Amino acid sequence: MNSRIAQLTYAIGDIHGYDALFERLLDYIRVDAELIGERPRVILLGDYIDRGPASRQVLDRILRLREATWCDLVVLKGNHEEQLLKFLADPMTGETWRIWGGAATLTSYGVSMPFLANDPGVWCDVRDDFRRAVDPVHVEMLRSLPVSFQDGDYLFVHAGVDPDRPLAEQGPETFMYIRGRFQQAEQACEYVVVHGHTPEDPVTDLRWRIGVDSGVYKVGVLTAVRLRGDNRKLLQVRTDG
């Protein structure tokens, strides 16, 4: 598969609240693009929040990046952003969010999450506190995010695609959540799928899919893939330098 993309593109895997590494990777990308001499597109593949220490700061940085003049930006929605929105709509989803690392996001906004709270009233109180604390611009941005982006021979999604259904019949539930059947397929669709969602070591660089979730919250490594014409290269930053 000799796949091509029209614009110099950098796709960044799951950030999960690690804003310092996100900043370093963006600096790396900016310098790399300047050396190449082309205007880059940066694609963020979802899961900006939870688990790490600075979810609010990551969302602030994404908003600033939207206004930056050095790159074009595509921001996709991940399942963790979807879970935050579900919690705002229904506080009874709070325990699921806690299991997924939502307490770290709440803490970044100055809100405490109870530990294994079974009282619906407690979750309602936490949700109300979060509504008051969260920046409405953050919520508006998360609600507006697309779940896929396609350019040239490449399809960008958070999690993957269903190899057993036409792409036209697929949507957010698949693009943000699928794992096993997608990763086990010999080829899931006619595009090269660039995705995050499932931490992989080493990150996956196959003929038909590129997985760039390097498990930053586990190993302190944040990954991007550079796509230029029919070439690809992985870029990484690490907490240990």
N, C-alpha and C positions, 0 to 999 in steps of 0.2 A: 504494500500500500504506500504509494508515493504521495503523501498528503501535503497540501499547501494551505497557507493562510495569507490573507491579503495585506494585513498590517502587522508590523512588529508588535507582538503580544506577550504579556507576562501574566500568567494565571497563578494566583496565590491560594494555597490551601488553608485549612481551618486555623483561625487565629486564636480563638478561645480566650480572649481577654489578655493576651500577652502583647501589650501595646509597645513596650520597649523593643521587642523583637520585630514587631510590625514596622516601627519607625526605621529600624536598621535595614530591614529588607527593602523598604521603599527607597531609602538612600542608595542602596546597592543597585537597585533597578534603574534609578535615575542616572547614575554614573554609567552603568552598562549601556543604556540607550544613547547617552551622549557620545560614548566612544564609537558606537555603531553609526551615529549620525542620522537617526530616524526618530520621528515622533512615535512614542509607544502608546499602546492601549494596555491598561491594567485591568484585569478581570479578577474580582474577589468572589470566591466560590462558596461563601456562606460560612456559618458558625463563627461569628465574630465575638460572641458572648459566652458566659458560663465557664466555670472551672478555673480560669486564670484570674489574676488580681485586679484587672483594669478594664472591665467590659465597657463601662461608661466612656472611658478615655478612648478606647478603640472606635466607638461610634462617633465620638467627637472628631477623631482623626479622619474617618471616612467622610464626614460632612465637609471638612476642610479640603480633602482631596478632590471632592466634587468641584470645588472652585479653583483648583490649581490649573495653571496654564501649560504645564510641561507634559501632561499626558491626557489621554481620553480615559474615561472610567466606566466600567460596567460592574454593578454590584448585584449579586444574586442572593436569593434568600435560602438559608439553611434551615434544618429542622429545629435548631435551638432558637432561632429568631421566631419561628412559628410557635414554639412552645411558650415563649414570653408573651406573645399576642394572645394565645389561648388562656393564659393565666389572667391577663387583664380582663378578658371576657368572662371567665369562669374560675373563681378562686379555688374550686374543688380540684383543679388540675395542679395545685401547688405541690403536692407530694411527688408527682411525676417530675415536675421541674426541679425539685430539690434533689432527686436522685440523679438528674442529668447535670447537676452542678449549678443550679440557679441561685443558690445561696451566695455564691461569689458575685454574681451580677447584682443582687439586691444590696450586698455590702458596698459595692462600688457606688451605689446611689445613697448610701447612708441608711439603709433599711435592713432590719434583722429578720431572718427567717427562722421559725421555730423548728426544733429537731423532732421529726416524727410526730408532728401535731395531728391528732385525729379529730379535733374539735373544729367543725365547720366555721364557727364564729371566729376562731383564731386566724384561719386562712382568709376570711373576709377582711379582717383587720389588716393583715399583711398586704393584701391586694390593694386596699384603700390607701395604706401608707405608701405603697409603691406608685400608685396613680398620682399622688401628690408630689412624689420625689422625682419621677422620671421626666426627662425633658420631652415635652410634646413633639418637638421636632424629630427626636429619635423615633418615637412611635410612628409618626407620620411616614418617616423614611422606611421603616421596616414593613409597614403595611403596603407600601407602593412597590416593593422589590419584585422583579420578575424571577422566575424559577429556571429559566434557560436562556441561552444565547448561542447563536450559530454564526460562524463566519468561515467561508471557504469549505474545507473538508472537515472542520472541527465543530463539535457540539460541546458546550460548556454547561454543566449542571452541578448541583451540590453532591448528589449521591450516585447517580447512574441512570440507566434506562432499562426497561423491561425487554429482554431479548425475544419474548414470545408474543409481543403485541406491536402493531404499527405505531410509529412515533406519534402520528396524528391522533391516536386514541389515548395517549398518555398525558399526564399532567402533574400537578404539585405533589400528590401523594407518592408517586413513583420517583420523580426527579429529586425529592428531598429525603427519601427514606430507604430506597431499595439497597440491598447488599448482595446476598448470596447468589441468586440466579444470574445477576448481572456480572459479577466477578468470575463466575464459573463458566460463562459462555465462551465459545470459541471466537465469536464476534457478535456483539449485541445489536448493531445497526450499521448503516452505511457510512457513518461518520467516525472519526476518531473522537472518543468521549474523554473530555478532561474533567476530572471530578476530585472531590475530597471525601469527607464523611467517614471513611474507614481508615484508621491509622494503619500504615503499612511500613515495614522496615525490612529491606530498603523500600523506598517509594517506588511505585510501579511505573515502568516506562516500556509499554508493550506496543506492538504494531497498531492495535486498534483502541487502546485506552491508556490514559496517563493519570495515575492517582497521586495527588500531591498532599495528602494529609499525612504528615510525618509524626503525628502524635505529640504536638508541642507541649501539652500539659503533662505528658509522661516523660519525655526525653529532652525537652528544651531545644527542639530543632523546628524551625519554621521554613517551609519550602515553597518555591515558585518554579514554574517551568517557563522558559523562554521559547517562543515559537516565532520563527522567521522564515518565510518562504516554505521550504520543505525540511528545514532543520529544527531541531529541538535541543534544549540544554537545561539541566536542572541547576537552580541557584538555591543556596541555603545560608541561613544565619543561625548561630547557636548561642545559648546562654553562657557557655564556657569559652566564647570567643572563636 
